[in-house]
Amino acid sequence: MRLRPITPEDRERIHRADALLSEEARLNRFWERSAGLSAQHAERLPDVDGSDHLSWISLNPEDETFRGYGGASYWRAPDDPTRAELSFTNADAWQRRRLATLFLSILWFDGWRS
């Protein structure tokens, strides 16, 4: 597995990965039964600034077309930079494998550092 920050070039990968999520995974992530990722959210997710918004993705290093095992991001609260909204999305096959715990560690460290 390869972990790296999400970049604007990942927009298409994000759309392809979202299409594979089950209704349960979508409900766990978005708290609603949506048909798919909204265009607004798909554009917002890879639009990172390195401080107030960070996003990471886990990939198969041997397959560049691989959609990803999961992703995570945070957005700092505009009125209080010591607070942030965290989000995690894992592919169905990667639920309960502690990938979100790994992402939490990365986001916490990046957030503390920046």
C-alpha positions as CSV (number, residue, x, y, z in Angstrom):
1,M,0.0,0.0,0.0
2,R,1.2,3.5,-0.8
3,L,-0.1,6.5,1.1
4,R,0.2,10.0,-0.3
5,P,-1.6,13.4,-0.3
6,I,-4.4,13.8,-2.8
7,T,-3.7,16.2,-5.6
8,P,-6.0,17.9,-8.1
9,E,-5.0,15.2,-10.7
10,D,-6.9,12.7,-8.5
11,R,-10.3,14.1,-9.4
12,E,-11.1,11.3,-11.9
13,R,-9.8,8.6,-9.5
14,I,-12.1,10.0,-6.7
15,H,-15.1,9.8,-9.0
16,R,-14.2,6.2,-10.0
17,A,-13.7,5.1,-6.4
18,D,-16.9,6.7,-5.3
19,A,-18.9,4.7,-7.9
20,L,-17.7,1.5,-6.1
21,L,-19.0,2.4,-2.6
22,S,-21.9,0.4,-1.3
23,E,-25.0,2.1,0.1
24,E,-23.8,1.3,3.6
25,A,-20.3,2.8,3.1
26,R,-21.9,5.9,1.6
27,L,-24.2,6.2,4.6
28,N,-21.3,5.8,7.0
29,R,-19.3,8.5,5.2
30,F,-22.0,11.0,4.2
31,W,-24.8,10.3,6.6
32,E,-27.2,10.0,3.8
33,R,-28.2,7.5,1.0
34,S,-27.0,9.5,-1.9
35,A,-26.6,8.2,-5.5
36,G,-23.0,9.4,-5.6
37,L,-20.5,12.1,-4.8
38,S,-21.8,15.5,-5.5
39,A,-19.9,17.5,-8.1
40,Q,-19.2,20.2,-5.4
41,H,-17.7,17.7,-3.0
42,A,-15.7,16.0,-5.8
43,E,-14.2,19.4,-6.7
44,R,-13.6,20.4,-3.1
45,L,-11.8,17.2,-1.9
46,P,-8.6,17.5,-4.0
47,D,-8.5,21.3,-3.6
48,V,-6.0,21.2,-0.8
49,D,-3.9,24.0,0.6
50,G,-1.5,22.2,2.9
51,S,-2.7,23.8,6.0
52,D,-6.5,24.3,6.4
53,H,-7.4,21.5,4.1
54,L,-5.4,18.2,3.7
55,S,-6.5,15.0,2.0
56,W,-4.7,11.6,1.8
57,I,-5.3,8.5,-0.3
58,S,-4.1,4.9,-0.1
59,L,-3.2,3.2,-3.3
60,N,-1.8,0.1,-4.8
61,P,1.8,1.0,-5.8
62,E,1.9,-1.6,-8.5
63,D,-1.2,-0.4,-10.4
64,E,-1.5,3.2,-11.4
65,T,-5.1,2.7,-12.5
66,F,-6.2,1.4,-9.1
67,R,-9.0,3.5,-7.6
68,G,-7.7,3.4,-4.0
69,Y,-8.3,1.5,-0.8
70,G,-9.6,4.7,1.0
71,G,-9.0,8.3,1.7
72,A,-9.2,10.8,4.5
73,S,-9.2,14.6,4.8
74,Y,-9.6,17.4,7.2
75,W,-10.9,21.0,7.0
76,R,-9.9,23.4,9.8
77,A,-12.7,25.5,11.3
78,P,-12.5,29.0,9.8
79,D,-13.2,30.7,13.2
80,D,-10.9,28.4,15.3
81,P,-7.8,26.8,13.7
82,T,-7.5,24.4,16.6
83,R,-10.6,22.6,15.5
84,A,-11.1,20.6,12.3
85,E,-13.7,18.3,10.6
86,L,-12.2,14.9,9.8
87,S,-13.6,12.5,7.2
88,F,-12.7,9.0,6.3
89,T,-13.9,6.8,3.4
90,N,-12.7,3.2,2.9
91,A,-13.6,0.8,0.2
92,D,-16.0,-1.9,1.4
93,A,-13.3,-4.6,1.3
94,W,-11.2,-2.4,3.6
95,Q,-13.7,-1.7,6.3
96,R,-12.5,-2.8,9.8
97,R,-8.9,-3.2,8.8
98,R,-7.6,-0.1,10.7
99,L,-7.0,2.0,7.6
100,A,-9.0,4.8,9.1
101,T,-6.7,4.6,12.2
102,L,-3.7,5.0,10.0
103,F,-5.2,8.0,8.3
104,L,-6.2,9.5,11.6
105,S,-2.5,9.3,12.7
106,I,-1.4,11.0,9.5
107,L,-4.0,13.8,9.6
108,W,-3.3,14.4,13.3
109,F,0.5,14.7,12.7
110,D,0.0,16.9,9.6
111,G,-2.5,19.1,11.4
112,W,-0.3,19.5,14.4
113,R,2.7,20.3,12.3
114,S,1.0,23.0,10.1
